């Protein structure tokens, strides 16, 4: 029924767009274009083309999952910062609309939406006007720790490389209510007084005198070396602290969990693992712990983002449900010379599907995986 209603809505919007008065008054974009198709008045402040990246397959039991095979290389990718007059930003995920009234597709991404939600609106609210240099940081996933760290914060590094960071009057960001957002923004030099919150998805609409648009880093769930390097620079003091090596098991407090976790923890106890809950810690505390980690294991989730702080040679064990496999932490491990292995859990009948599905780990397979990752220690 929802898909039918959307289809009807899109037909009505398409019909209304035939009338020039509606096109002018609705504020809706006429279509979308990419960086290479831009033709309006803008200035490129920074531009870089990342080299082709090739990776070695992850360690696992059985065949390597198709998602890892597809990510064995990352194609060439342009990153940039542009400055443009009278461009607009709509919604809490930072849809950027050019002065020619086209959606700038390179930075206007929505997870799981083939058609951007802006094209499902009958009209947009009138934009408010902001003078000065307004930089957009928000993007899809900005309220999720992994995406905040790997997609949002690295855009600040582009602004700094472009030389315009100190000239920015305001930053558009979706919410700063999370402690890790406040902490990392302060660490990156973004003052709270300069933040414009884009929390109201349907009613946030801003036109900037000068909109500063840093690109996203890489395609979804392909964390870049630049992102890893920038985060390690932000927390370099914590990473350099020397402490006793530890083995870490990441326990999730909400959402997707390991259904036979007690059994798994009992085995990990024999390898001197400590149980931690990263969401209870500051980012600085997480950086200290993970930088001294010899081994890290846990259900696939945001806590594993912190392997970005690990030292080369650390072992990472990523545990999945067969319902949902994601190669993002393997890619981070490849950037940082970590030893990465993963295990798909047992297929089981449960109500949760996809990302929400719990994980049942085969203990014998987990033992075999550790034996492959630690051949000299077993």
C-alpha positions as CSV (number, residue, x, y, z in Angstrom):
1,X,0.0,0.0,0.0
2,X,2.9,2.4,0.9
3,X,4.5,1.8,-2.5
4,X,1.2,2.4,-4.3
5,X,0.7,5.7,-2.5
6,X,4.2,6.8,-3.4
7,X,3.7,5.9,-7.0
8,X,0.4,7.9,-7.1
9,X,2.2,10.8,-5.4
10,X,5.0,10.8,-7.9
11,X,2.6,10.8,-10.8
12,X,0.8,13.8,-9.3
13,X,4.1,15.6,-8.7
14,X,5.2,14.9,-12.3
15,X,1.9,16.3,-13.6
16,X,2.2,19.5,-11.5
17,X,5.8,20.0,-12.7
18,X,4.4,20.6,-16.2
19,X,3.2,24.0,-14.9
20,X,5.9,26.6,-14.6
21,X,4.3,28.5,-11.7
22,X,4.3,25.2,-9.7
23,X,7.9,24.6,-10.5
24,X,8.9,28.0,-9.3
25,X,6.8,28.0,-6.1
26,X,7.4,24.4,-5.0
27,X,11.2,24.8,-4.5
28,X,11.6,21.2,-5.6
29,X,14.7,20.4,-7.7
30,X,14.1,19.8,-11.4
31,X,16.4,16.8,-11.4
32,X,19.8,15.8,-10.2
33,X,23.4,16.2,-11.4
34,X,26.9,15.1,-10.4
35,X,30.2,17.0,-9.7
36,X,31.3,16.4,-13.3
37,X,28.0,17.9,-14.6
38,X,28.1,21.1,-12.7
39,X,27.7,24.2,-14.9
40,X,26.8,26.9,-12.4
41,X,28.9,29.5,-10.8
42,X,31.1,27.9,-8.2
43,X,34.8,27.7,-7.1
44,X,36.8,24.5,-6.5
45,X,38.7,25.1,-3.3
46,X,40.2,21.6,-3.1
47,X,40.2,18.5,-5.3
48,X,41.9,15.1,-5.0
49,X,41.6,11.8,-6.8
50,X,42.1,8.7,-4.7
51,X,44.1,5.9,-6.2
52,X,42.7,2.5,-7.0
53,X,42.8,0.3,-3.9
54,X,43.3,-3.4,-3.9
55,X,42.8,-5.7,-0.9
56,X,43.7,-9.2,0.1
57,X,40.7,-11.5,1.1
58,X,39.7,-11.7,4.7
59,X,40.3,-14.8,6.9
60,X,37.1,-16.8,7.4
61,X,35.8,-20.4,7.7
62,X,34.4,-21.6,4.3
63,X,33.9,-19.5,1.2
64,X,34.4,-15.7,1.3
65,X,31.1,-13.8,1.2
66,X,30.2,-12.1,-2.1
67,X,30.1,-8.7,-0.4
68,X,33.8,-9.1,0.4
69,X,34.6,-10.3,-3.1
70,X,33.0,-7.2,-4.5
71,X,35.0,-4.9,-2.2
72,X,38.4,-6.4,-3.1
73,X,39.1,-3.2,-4.9
74,X,37.8,0.4,-4.7
75,X,37.6,2.4,-7.9
76,X,39.1,5.8,-8.4
77,X,37.2,8.4,-6.4
78,X,37.3,12.2,-6.5
79,X,37.0,14.3,-3.3
80,X,36.6,18.0,-3.3
81,X,35.5,21.2,-1.6
82,X,33.5,23.7,-3.6
83,X,32.2,27.2,-2.8
84,X,28.9,28.3,-4.4
85,X,26.5,31.2,-4.1
86,X,22.9,30.8,-3.3
87,X,22.8,27.1,-3.1
88,X,20.3,25.5,-0.7
89,X,20.3,22.7,1.9
90,X,17.1,20.7,2.7
91,X,16.4,18.1,5.3
92,X,18.3,16.6,8.2
93,X,20.4,14.5,5.8
94,X,21.8,17.5,3.9
95,X,20.3,17.4,0.5
96,X,22.1,20.1,-1.5
97,X,20.3,22.0,-4.3
98,X,22.3,24.0,-6.8
99,X,21.4,27.5,-7.9
100,X,20.2,26.0,-11.2
101,X,17.6,24.0,-9.2
102,X,19.2,20.6,-9.5
103,X,19.9,18.2,-6.6
104,X,23.7,17.8,-6.2
105,X,23.8,14.0,-6.2
106,X,27.4,13.5,-5.1
107,X,26.6,14.7,-1.5
108,X,22.9,14.1,-1.3
109,X,22.7,10.5,-0.3
110,X,19.9,8.6,1.6
111,X,20.5,5.1,2.9
112,X,18.1,2.5,1.3
113,X,16.3,5.1,-0.8
114,X,16.6,4.6,-4.6
115,X,14.7,7.8,-5.1
116,X,15.7,10.7,-2.9
117,X,12.9,11.7,-0.5
118,X,13.0,15.2,-1.8
119,X,11.4,14.0,-5.0
120,X,8.5,12.6,-3.1
121,X,7.4,16.0,-1.7
122,X,4.7,18.2,-3.2
123,X,6.7,21.2,-2.2
124,X,9.4,22.4,0.2
125,X,9.0,25.1,2.8
126,X,10.5,28.5,1.9
127,X,14.2,28.6,2.7
128,X,15.7,30.9,5.3
129,X,18.7,32.9,4.2
130,X,22.1,32.7,5.9
131,X,24.8,35.2,5.2
132,X,28.5,34.4,5.1
133,X,30.3,31.1,4.6
134,X,28.1,28.2,5.5
135,X,29.6,24.7,5.5
136,X,27.5,21.5,5.3
137,X,28.7,18.5,7.3
138,X,25.5,16.5,7.8
139,X,24.8,13.5,5.7
140,X,22.8,10.3,5.9
141,X,23.7,8.3,9.1
142,X,25.0,11.3,11.1
143,X,23.3,10.0,14.2
144,X,25.1,6.6,14.0
145,X,28.6,6.4,15.6
146,X,30.2,4.6,12.7
147,X,28.9,7.0,10.0
148,X,29.6,10.0,12.2
149,X,33.2,8.9,12.6
150,X,33.8,7.6,9.0
151,X,31.6,9.8,6.9
152,X,30.9,13.1,8.7
153,X,34.1,14.0,10.6
154,X,36.4,13.4,7.6
155,X,34.6,16.1,5.7
156,X,36.2,18.5,8.2
157,X,39.6,17.4,7.1
158,X,38.8,18.4,3.5
159,X,37.7,21.8,4.8
160,X,41.0,22.2,6.5
161,X,43.0,21.1,3.5
162,X,41.1,23.6,1.3
163,X,42.3,26.5,3.5
164,X,38.8,27.8,4.2
165,X,38.1,26.2,7.6
166,X,38.9,29.3,9.6
167,X,36.7,31.5,7.4
168,X,33.6,29.4,8.0
169,X,30.8,31.3,9.9
170,X,28.4,28.3,10.4
171,X,28.3,24.5,10.1
172,X,25.1,22.6,9.2
173,X,25.0,19.5,11.4
174,X,22.2,17.0,12.2
175,X,21.9,17.1,16.0
176,X,24.7,17.5,18.5
177,X,22.9,15.9,21.4
178,X,25.2,12.8,21.5
179,X,28.3,13.0,23.7
180,X,30.5,11.6,21.0
181,X,29.4,14.3,18.6
182,X,30.1,17.2,21.0
183,X,33.5,15.6,22.0
184,X,34.7,15.0,18.5
185,X,33.5,18.4,17.1
186,X,35.4,20.1,19.9
187,X,38.5,18.0,19.2
188,X,38.2,19.0,15.5
189,X,37.9,22.7,16.3
190,X,34.2,23.3,15.5
191,X,32.6,25.6,18.0
192,X,29.1,24.9,19.3
193,X,28.2,28.6,18.7
194,X,28.8,28.1,15.0
195,X,26.4,25.1,14.6
196,X,23.2,25.3,12.7
197,X,21.1,22.2,13.6
198,X,19.3,20.5,10.7
199,X,17.3,18.2,12.9
200,X,13.8,18.9,11.4
201,X,13.9,16.9,8.2
202,X,10.8,18.2,6.6
203,X,11.1,21.9,7.6
204,X,14.8,22.5,7.5
205,X,15.5,24.5,4.3
206,X,18.3,27.1,4.1
207,X,19.8,29.2,1.3
208,X,23.4,30.3,1.9
209,X,25.2,33.4,0.6
210,X,28.2,31.1,0.2
211,X,27.7,27.3,0.7
212,X,30.9,25.4,1.3
213,X,30.4,21.8,0.2
214,X,33.0,19.2,1.1
215,X,32.5,15.9,-0.7
216,X,31.6,12.6,1.0
217,X,34.7,10.5,1.5
218,X,34.0,7.3,-0.4
219,X,30.9,5.2,-1.4
220,X,28.7,3.9,1.5
221,X,30.5,1.4,3.8
222,X,33.8,1.9,2.0
223,X,35.8,3.8,4.7
224,X,38.8,5.6,3.3
225,X,42.4,5.7,4.3
226,X,42.0,9.5,4.6
227,X,39.2,9.1,7.1
228,X,41.2,6.6,9.2
229,X,44.3,8.9,9.1
230,X,42.3,12.0,10.2
231,X,40.6,10.2,13.2
232,X,44.0,8.9,14.3
233,X,45.4,12.4,14.1
234,X,42.5,13.7,16.2
235,X,43.3,11.2,18.9
236,X,47.0,10.9,18.4
237,X,47.8,11.6,22.1
238,X,45.6,8.7,23.3
239,X,47.0,6.4,20.6
240,X,50.6,7.1,21.7
241,X,49.9,6.2,25.3
242,X,51.7,3.0,26.2
243,X,49.7,0.6,28.4
244,X,49.5,-3.1,29.0
245,X,48.2,-5.0,25.9
246,X,44.6,-6.2,26.3
247,X,42.1,-8.4,24.5
248,X,38.7,-6.9,24.0
249,X,35.2,-8.4,23.6
250,X,32.7,-5.7,22.6
251,X,29.3,-6.4,24.2
252,X,26.3,-4.7,22.6
253,X,23.8,-3.2,25.0
254,X,21.0,-2.7,22.5
255,X,19.8,-3.9,19.1
256,X,21.5,-6.9,17.4
257,X,23.1,-9.3,19.9
258,X,24.8,-12.7,20.0
259,X,22.2,-15.1,21.2
260,X,24.6,-17.6,22.8
261,X,26.9,-14.8,24.2
262,X,27.5,-16.5,27.5
263,X,29.0,-19.5,25.7
264,X,31.2,-17.2,23.6
265,X,32.4,-15.2,26.5
266,X,33.3,-18.3,28.4
267,X,35.6,-19.4,25.5
268,X,37.1,-15.9,25.2
269,X,37.9,-15.9,28.9
270,X,40.4,-18.7,28.1
271,X,42.1,-16.2,25.8
272,X,42.1,-13.4,28.5
273,X,39.5,-11.3,26.9
274,X,37.9,-8.4,28.8
275,X,34.2,-7.4,28.2
276,X,33.7,-3.7,27.4
277,X,30.7,-1.5,26.5
278,X,32.1,1.2,24.2
279,X,28.9,3.4,24.4
280,X,29.5,3.9,28.1
281,X,32.9,5.5,27.3
282,X,34.1,8.7,25.8
283,X,35.8,8.6,22.4
284,X,39.1,9.4,24.1
285,X,38.7,6.5,26.5
286,X,37.8,4.2,23.6
287,X,40.9,5.4,21.7
288,X,43.1,4.5,24.7
289,X,41.7,1.0,25.1
290,X,41.7,0.1,21.4
291,X,45.2,1.5,20.8
292,X,46.5,-1.1,23.3
293,X,44.3,-4.0,22.0
294,X,46.1,-7.1,20.9
295,X,42.8,-8.7,19.9
296,X,39.3,-7.3,19.3
297,X,36.1,-9.4,18.9
298,X,32.4,-8.7,18.8
299,X,29.1,-8.8,17.0
300,X,29.2,-6.5,13.9
301,X,28.2,-3.1,15.1
302,X,29.3,0.5,15.8
303,X,31.7,-0.4,18.6
304,X,34.0,-2.0,16.0
305,X,34.5,1.4,14.5
306,X,37.2,1.9,17.2
307,X,39.5,-0.5,15.5
308,X,40.6,2.6,13.7
309,X,42.7,3.3,16.8
310,X,44.4,-0.1,16.9
311,X,48.1,-0.6,16.3
312,X,49.3,-2.6,13.2
313,X,49.1,-6.3,13.7
314,X,46.1,-6.3,16.0
315,X,43.6,-9.1,15.4
316,X,40.0,-8.3,14.7
317,X,37.2,-10.9,14.7
318,X,33.9,-9.6,13.2
319,X,30.8,-11.8,13.9
320,X,27.8,-11.6,11.5
321,X,24.3,-13.0,11.2
322,X,23.8,-14.7,7.7
323,X,21.0,-12.1,7.4
324,X,23.4,-9.2,7.0
325,X,27.1,-9.0,6.1
326,X,29.0,-5.7,5.8
327,X,32.8,-5.4,4.8
328,X,33.4,-2.0,6.3
329,X,35.6,-3.1,9.2
330,X,37.6,-5.3,7.0
331,X,38.4,-2.3,4.8
332,X,39.5,-0.3,7.9
333,X,41.7,-3.3,8.9
334,X,43.3,-3.4,5.4
335,X,44.1,0.3,5.6
336,X,45.8,-0.1,9.0
337,X,47.5,-3.4,8.5
338,X,45.3,-5.3,11.1
339,X,44.7,-9.1,10.9
340,X,41.0,-9.3,10.1
341,X,38.8,-12.4,10.3
342,X,35.0,-12.8,10.2
343,X,32.5,-15.5,10.9
344,X,28.9,-15.9,9.7
345,X,26.6,-17.2,12.4
346,X,24.2,-20.2,12.2
347,X,21.1,-19.8,10.1
348,X,18.1,-19.8,12.5
349,X,14.4,-19.1,12.5
350,X,13.7,-15.7,14.1
351,X,11.4,-12.8,13.7
352,X,14.2,-10.3,13.2
353,X,15.6,-9.9,9.7
354,X,18.4,-8.0,8.0
355,X,20.4,-5.7,10.2
356,X,18.2,-6.4,13.3
357,X,18.8,-10.2,13.2
358,X,20.6,-11.6,16.3
359,X,23.7,-13.8,15.8
360,X,24.1,-17.4,16.9
361,X,27.8,-18.3,16.8
362,X,29.1,-21.8,16.1
363,X,31.7,-22.2,18.9
364,X,33.8,-24.8,17.0
365,X,34.0,-22.5,14.0
366,X,35.0,-19.6,16.2
367,X,37.8,-21.7,17.7
368,X,39.0,-22.6,14.2
369,X,38.9,-19.0,13.1
370,X,41.2,-18.0,16.0
371,X,43.5,-20.8,15.1
372,X,43.8,-19.5,11.6
373,X,44.4,-15.9,12.8
374,X,46.9,-16.9,15.5
375,X,48.8,-19.9,14.1
376,X,51.9,-19.2,16.1
377,X,50.0,-18.9,19.4
378,X,47.9,-22.0,19.2
